[in-house]
Amino acid sequence: MTTIIRHGFGVPATAARATPDRRLSELIKRIPERVAVWQARARTRSQLQALLAHSGDHLLKDIGVSRAAALYELNKPFWKP
């Protein structure tokens, strides 16, 4: 199935050609999934922040991430991948 990305939500192509009410319905159905993704990103970034605060750079080196890359990731808002 083809997926069209609109307003940050993946909508099946058939829904994209549907009436505005149908499109809204499809978007509403995907809200819980999107919120779960945002929560996972926020949780991961929080864990990364704790790792940076309480550990040395050796743990970052173990997972192959530079301090600069970790700080870049921390500064991104939760809705950005």
C-alpha positions as CSV (number, residue, x, y, z in Angstrom):
1,M,0.0,0.0,0.0
2,T,1.3,3.5,-0.9
3,T,1.6,5.9,2.0
4,I,1.4,9.7,1.6
5,I,2.9,11.9,4.3
6,R,0.8,14.9,5.2
7,H,1.2,17.0,8.3
8,G,3.7,14.6,9.8
9,F,1.3,11.6,9.7
10,G,1.4,8.7,7.3
11,V,-1.9,8.4,5.6
12,P,-2.7,5.6,3.2
13,A,-3.0,6.8,-0.4
14,T,-6.7,5.8,-0.5
15,A,-7.4,8.0,2.5
16,A,-5.6,10.9,0.9
17,R,-8.0,10.8,-2.0
18,A,-11.0,10.4,0.3
19,T,-13.3,13.1,1.6
20,P,-12.1,15.6,4.2
21,D,-14.1,13.8,6.9
22,R,-12.5,10.5,6.0
23,R,-9.0,12.1,6.0
24,L,-9.6,13.6,9.4
25,S,-10.8,10.3,10.7
26,E,-7.6,8.6,9.5
27,L,-5.5,11.3,11.1
28,I,-7.3,10.9,14.4
29,K,-6.8,7.2,14.4
30,R,-3.0,7.7,14.1
31,I,-2.8,10.2,17.0
32,P,-2.1,7.5,19.7
33,E,0.7,6.0,17.6
34,R,2.3,9.4,17.1
35,V,2.1,10.3,20.8
36,A,3.8,6.9,21.6
37,V,6.6,7.7,19.2
38,W,7.0,11.2,20.8
39,Q,7.1,9.7,24.3
40,A,9.7,7.1,23.3
41,R,11.9,9.9,21.8
42,A,11.5,12.0,25.0
43,R,12.3,9.0,27.2
44,T,15.4,8.1,25.1
45,R,16.7,11.6,25.2
46,S,16.1,11.8,28.9
47,Q,18.2,8.6,29.4
48,L,20.9,10.0,27.2
49,Q,20.9,13.2,29.3
50,A,21.3,11.2,32.5
51,L,24.1,9.2,30.9
52,L,26.0,12.4,30.0
53,A,25.4,13.9,33.5
54,H,26.5,10.9,35.5
55,S,29.1,9.1,33.4
56,G,32.2,9.9,31.5
57,D,32.7,9.9,27.8
58,H,33.9,6.3,27.9
59,L,30.3,5.0,27.8
60,L,29.5,7.2,24.8
61,K,32.6,5.8,23.1
62,D,31.4,2.2,23.9
63,I,28.2,2.8,22.0
64,G,30.0,4.7,19.2
65,V,28.5,8.2,19.8
66,S,30.6,11.3,20.1
67,R,29.8,13.9,22.9
68,A,28.9,16.4,20.2
69,A,26.4,14.0,18.5
70,A,24.9,13.2,21.9
71,L,24.4,16.9,22.7
72,Y,23.0,17.5,19.2
73,E,20.4,14.8,19.9
74,L,19.6,16.2,23.3
75,N,18.8,19.6,21.9
76,K,16.2,18.3,19.4
77,P,12.6,18.7,20.3
78,F,10.7,15.4,20.9
79,W,8.7,15.7,17.7
80,K,11.9,15.7,15.5
81,P,13.3,12.3,14.6
